[in-house]
Amino acid sequence: MRQATAETLGSTRGTRVLPGNSAPMTSWQWNGDVFVSCDSVPLSDRGFRYGMSVFESLRVRGGEAEFLHRHLARLLSACAEREFAVEESALRACEETLCNGGDGFARIYVTAGDGSLTAPAGKPRVFILREERAPVAEECYELTFHDEPYRAPFGGLKTANYWPNADALGNARRRGFDEALLFNDFAELVSACCANVFLVIDGKIVTPPRSSGARAGVIREWVIGRRKVEERRLRREHALATEEIFLTNSWIGVMPVATLEGRPLGPRSVGSRLAAEFMR
């Protein structure tokens, strides 16, 4: 990766391999008129310096950015909540850039731009990142608990403050699990590290509410739109007593869970049916 500067990002296409990841990533920045290829972020940008940015992740498949308009609507809502004066024209222009090229996994970031720590985000920057990824091979996940309290920034907004999630996921992977369940300071279930979570209890689908820190994910809303789902506060004992668990995010879609702390769960009928519907 080329050294970042405080100047306007260059227009040379940036394709690189991330450390520990064999997938090349291509990136663009909005220049006020169009998206131009870039390979650096200004060191003066508060998204880099302080993690002051919001984002949406989505899958690009068959030349189509899945659920793009729902993701853009959520991104606009997040920008409004954090008072980022983003140009709607920049977000509308994302579709052409995302769909010109290969399939993969993409993120759209809106950063606070330059300024002091407390200055309004009057000139935010918009970036698109797309990386090549192999399809998810797993048919189901194995889960564990993350024991340290998780504090979701701004009630679960998707921000660049993702280190706690990455740390929890790394701890789970080192122990041989695929994902971990996170709980807030009140011992309420929030989500998995990189996914929203649904439980099936007494035949009913339940999921943590936004007030517990759950993210307003597009695939979460897709599930809620297709099944009767109750949003309520959940605790560890609910996860331990559940008949079934499944996770959702824009890359894995709907992922049934096979085990929790090594204990096999039920037949995974609800999650498996939803996973099949999602892939149609």
C-alpha positions as CSV (number, residue, x, y, z in Angstrom):
1,M,0.0,0.0,0.0
2,R,1.3,3.4,-0.9
3,Q,2.1,5.8,1.9
4,A,-1.0,7.9,2.7
5,T,-0.7,11.6,2.4
6,A,-2.8,14.6,3.4
7,E,-3.3,15.5,-0.2
8,T,-6.1,14.6,-2.5
9,L,-6.1,10.9,-3.2
10,G,-4.4,9.9,-6.5
11,S,-6.4,8.6,-9.5
12,T,-4.2,5.6,-10.1
13,R,-6.1,2.4,-9.6
14,G,-5.0,0.7,-6.4
15,T,-5.0,-3.1,-6.3
16,R,-3.2,-4.7,-3.4
17,V,-3.1,-7.7,-1.1
18,L,-4.0,-7.0,2.5
19,P,-1.7,-8.5,5.1
20,G,-2.8,-12.0,6.0
21,N,-5.3,-12.0,3.2
22,S,-4.7,-13.3,-0.3
23,A,-7.6,-11.4,-1.8
24,P,-6.8,-8.2,-3.8
25,M,-8.7,-5.1,-3.0
26,T,-9.7,-2.3,-5.3
27,S,-10.8,1.1,-3.9
28,W,-12.3,4.3,-5.1
29,Q,-12.9,7.8,-3.7
30,W,-15.7,10.2,-4.6
31,N,-14.1,13.4,-6.0
32,G,-17.3,15.5,-6.1
33,D,-18.3,14.3,-9.6
34,V,-17.3,10.7,-10.0
35,F,-15.6,7.9,-8.2
36,V,-11.9,7.7,-9.0
37,S,-9.5,4.8,-8.2
38,C,-7.3,5.4,-5.2
39,D,-5.0,3.5,-2.9
40,S,-4.6,5.7,0.2
41,V,-6.5,7.6,2.9
42,P,-5.3,11.1,3.9
43,L,-3.7,11.0,7.3
44,S,-5.7,14.2,8.1
45,D,-9.0,12.3,7.7
46,R,-10.8,11.8,11.0
47,G,-12.0,8.4,9.8
48,F,-8.3,7.3,9.9
49,R,-7.3,9.3,13.0
50,Y,-10.2,8.7,15.3
51,G,-12.4,6.0,13.7
52,M,-15.0,8.6,12.8
53,S,-16.7,6.9,9.9
54,V,-19.8,4.9,9.2
55,F,-20.1,2.1,6.6
56,E,-22.3,-0.5,5.0
57,S,-21.1,-3.9,3.8
58,L,-22.6,-5.8,0.9
59,R,-22.1,-8.6,-1.5
60,V,-21.6,-8.2,-5.2
61,R,-22.7,-11.2,-7.2
62,G,-23.5,-11.7,-10.9
63,G,-22.8,-8.1,-11.6
64,E,-25.3,-7.0,-9.0
65,A,-24.8,-5.3,-5.6
66,E,-27.2,-7.1,-3.4
67,F,-29.8,-5.1,-1.5
68,L,-27.8,-1.9,-2.6
69,H,-30.6,0.5,-2.1
70,R,-31.5,-0.7,1.3
71,H,-27.8,-0.4,2.3
72,L,-27.6,3.1,0.9
73,A,-30.8,4.1,2.8
74,R,-29.2,2.8,6.1
75,L,-26.0,4.6,5.3
76,L,-27.9,7.9,4.7
77,S,-29.7,7.3,8.0
78,A,-26.4,6.7,9.8
79,C,-24.9,9.9,8.3
80,A,-27.9,11.9,9.4
81,E,-27.7,10.5,12.9
82,R,-24.0,11.5,13.2
83,E,-24.5,14.8,11.3
84,F,-22.3,13.9,8.3
85,A,-23.2,16.3,5.5
86,V,-22.8,13.6,2.8
87,E,-23.7,14.3,-0.8
88,E,-26.6,12.0,-1.8
89,S,-25.3,12.1,-5.4
90,A,-22.1,10.3,-4.2
91,L,-24.1,7.4,-2.8
92,R,-26.3,7.2,-5.9
93,A,-23.2,6.9,-8.0
94,C,-22.0,3.8,-6.0
95,E,-24.0,1.3,-8.1
96,E,-22.2,1.8,-11.3
97,T,-18.8,1.6,-9.7
98,L,-19.6,-1.5,-7.6
99,C,-21.1,-3.4,-10.6
100,N,-18.3,-2.7,-13.0
101,G,-15.9,-5.5,-12.2
102,G,-15.8,-8.9,-10.6
103,D,-17.9,-10.3,-7.9
104,G,-16.8,-10.0,-4.3
105,F,-17.4,-8.3,-1.0
106,A,-17.7,-4.5,-0.8
107,R,-17.9,-1.7,1.8
108,I,-19.0,1.9,1.4
109,Y,-17.4,4.2,3.9
110,V,-18.4,7.8,4.7
111,T,-15.7,9.4,6.9
112,A,-15.9,12.6,8.9
113,G,-13.2,14.2,6.6
114,D,-10.7,16.7,7.9
115,G,-11.1,19.0,10.9
116,S,-10.7,19.2,14.6
117,L,-11.9,16.5,16.9
118,T,-15.1,18.3,17.7
119,A,-15.7,20.1,14.4
120,P,-18.9,19.3,12.3
121,A,-18.4,16.8,9.5
122,G,-19.1,19.4,6.8
123,K,-17.0,17.7,4.1
124,P,-17.1,14.0,4.6
125,R,-15.2,11.7,2.2
126,V,-16.9,8.7,0.5
127,F,-14.9,5.5,-0.3
128,I,-15.7,2.2,-1.9
129,L,-13.7,-0.9,-1.2
130,R,-14.2,-4.2,-3.0
131,E,-12.3,-7.3,-2.4
132,E,-12.4,-10.7,-4.1
133,R,-13.6,-13.5,-1.8
134,A,-14.2,-17.2,-2.3
135,P,-17.8,-18.3,-1.5
136,V,-18.5,-19.3,2.0
137,A,-17.7,-23.0,2.3
138,E,-19.3,-23.7,5.7
139,E,-22.9,-25.0,5.9
140,C,-23.1,-24.1,9.6
141,Y,-21.0,-22.4,12.3
142,E,-19.7,-23.4,15.7
143,L,-20.3,-20.7,18.4
144,T,-18.8,-19.8,21.7
145,F,-19.4,-17.1,24.3
146,H,-17.2,-13.9,24.6
147,D,-17.0,-13.3,28.3
148,E,-15.9,-9.6,28.3
149,P,-18.7,-7.0,28.1
150,Y,-19.2,-5.5,24.6
151,R,-20.0,-1.8,24.2
152,A,-21.7,-1.1,20.9
153,P,-20.9,2.5,19.7
154,F,-23.9,4.7,19.2
155,G,-26.5,2.0,19.8
156,G,-25.1,-0.4,17.2
157,L,-24.2,2.0,14.3
158,K,-21.7,0.5,11.9
159,T,-18.6,2.5,12.5
160,A,-14.9,2.1,12.0
161,N,-14.5,1.4,15.7
162,Y,-14.4,-2.3,14.9
163,W,-11.4,-3.4,17.0
164,P,-13.4,-4.9,19.9
165,N,-15.3,-7.1,17.3
166,A,-12.1,-8.2,15.6
167,D,-10.5,-9.0,19.0
168,A,-13.4,-11.1,20.1
169,L,-13.5,-12.9,16.8
170,G,-9.8,-13.6,16.9
171,N,-10.1,-15.1,20.4
172,A,-12.9,-17.3,19.2
173,R,-11.0,-18.5,16.1
174,R,-7.9,-19.3,18.2
175,R,-10.1,-21.6,20.3
176,G,-11.4,-23.4,17.2
177,F,-14.8,-21.6,16.9
178,D,-16.2,-19.8,13.9
179,E,-17.9,-16.9,15.8
180,A,-18.7,-15.7,19.3
181,L,-21.8,-14.2,21.0
182,L,-21.3,-10.8,22.5
183,F,-23.1,-9.4,25.6
184,N,-23.4,-5.8,26.8
185,D,-22.7,-4.3,30.3
186,F,-26.2,-5.5,31.4
187,A,-25.5,-9.1,30.3
188,E,-27.9,-8.7,27.4
189,L,-27.1,-10.5,24.1
190,V,-26.1,-8.1,21.4
191,S,-24.9,-10.0,18.4
192,A,-22.1,-12.1,17.1
193,C,-18.8,-10.4,16.3
194,C,-19.6,-9.9,12.7
195,A,-23.2,-10.9,12.4
196,N,-26.7,-10.4,13.9
197,V,-28.1,-13.3,15.8
198,F,-31.5,-15.1,16.0
199,L,-32.6,-17.7,18.5
200,V,-35.5,-20.2,18.2
201,I,-37.2,-20.6,21.6
202,D,-40.4,-22.7,21.9
203,G,-40.8,-22.6,18.2
204,K,-40.7,-18.7,18.1
205,I,-37.9,-16.7,16.4
206,V,-36.4,-14.0,18.7
207,T,-33.6,-11.5,18.2
208,P,-32.0,-8.8,20.3
209,P,-33.4,-5.3,19.9
210,R,-31.5,-2.2,18.7
211,S,-31.7,-1.0,22.3
212,S,-29.4,-3.8,23.4
213,G,-26.9,-2.8,20.7
214,A,-27.9,-5.0,17.8
215,R,-27.1,-3.5,14.4
216,A,-29.9,-2.6,12.0
217,G,-28.6,-5.0,9.3
218,V,-30.2,-5.4,5.9
219,I,-30.2,-9.2,6.1
220,R,-31.6,-9.0,9.7
221,E,-34.4,-6.9,8.3
222,W,-34.8,-9.4,5.4
223,V,-35.4,-12.2,7.9
224,I,-37.9,-10.0,9.9
225,G,-39.7,-9.3,6.7
226,R,-40.2,-13.0,5.9
227,R,-40.9,-14.5,9.3
228,K,-42.6,-13.5,12.5
229,V,-39.8,-12.3,14.7
230,E,-40.0,-11.0,18.3
231,E,-37.3,-8.4,19.3
232,R,-36.7,-8.7,23.0
233,R,-33.9,-8.6,25.5
234,L,-32.0,-11.9,25.7
235,R,-29.4,-13.3,28.1
236,R,-27.0,-16.1,28.2
237,E,-29.5,-18.5,29.7
238,H,-31.7,-18.0,26.6
239,A,-28.9,-18.9,24.3
240,L,-28.2,-22.0,26.4
241,A,-31.8,-23.1,26.3
242,T,-32.5,-22.3,22.7
243,E,-33.5,-24.9,20.2
244,E,-31.7,-23.3,17.3
245,I,-29.5,-20.3,16.5
246,F,-28.7,-18.7,13.2
247,L,-26.6,-15.7,12.2
248,T,-27.0,-13.1,9.4
249,N,-24.8,-10.6,7.6
250,S,-24.3,-9.5,4.0
251,W,-21.6,-12.0,3.2
252,I,-22.8,-15.2,4.9
253,G,-26.4,-14.5,4.3
254,V,-28.2,-16.7,6.7
255,M,-25.8,-19.1,8.6
256,P,-27.3,-21.9,10.8
257,V,-25.3,-22.8,13.9
258,A,-24.4,-26.4,14.7
259,T,-23.0,-26.1,18.2
260,L,-22.7,-23.6,21.1
261,E,-19.7,-24.2,23.4
262,G,-19.4,-27.6,21.8
263,R,-23.0,-28.6,22.6
264,P,-25.0,-29.7,19.5
265,L,-28.1,-27.7,18.8
266,G,-31.4,-28.9,17.3
267,P,-32.1,-29.8,13.6
268,R,-31.5,-26.2,12.3
269,S,-34.7,-26.4,10.3
270,V,-35.6,-22.6,10.5
271,G,-32.1,-21.3,9.7
272,S,-31.6,-23.9,6.9
273,R,-34.9,-23.0,5.3
274,L,-34.1,-19.3,5.4
275,A,-30.6,-19.9,4.1
276,A,-32.1,-21.7,1.1
277,E,-34.6,-19.0,0.5
278,F,-31.9,-16.3,0.7
279,M,-29.8,-18.1,-2.0
280,R,-32.6,-18.3,-4.5
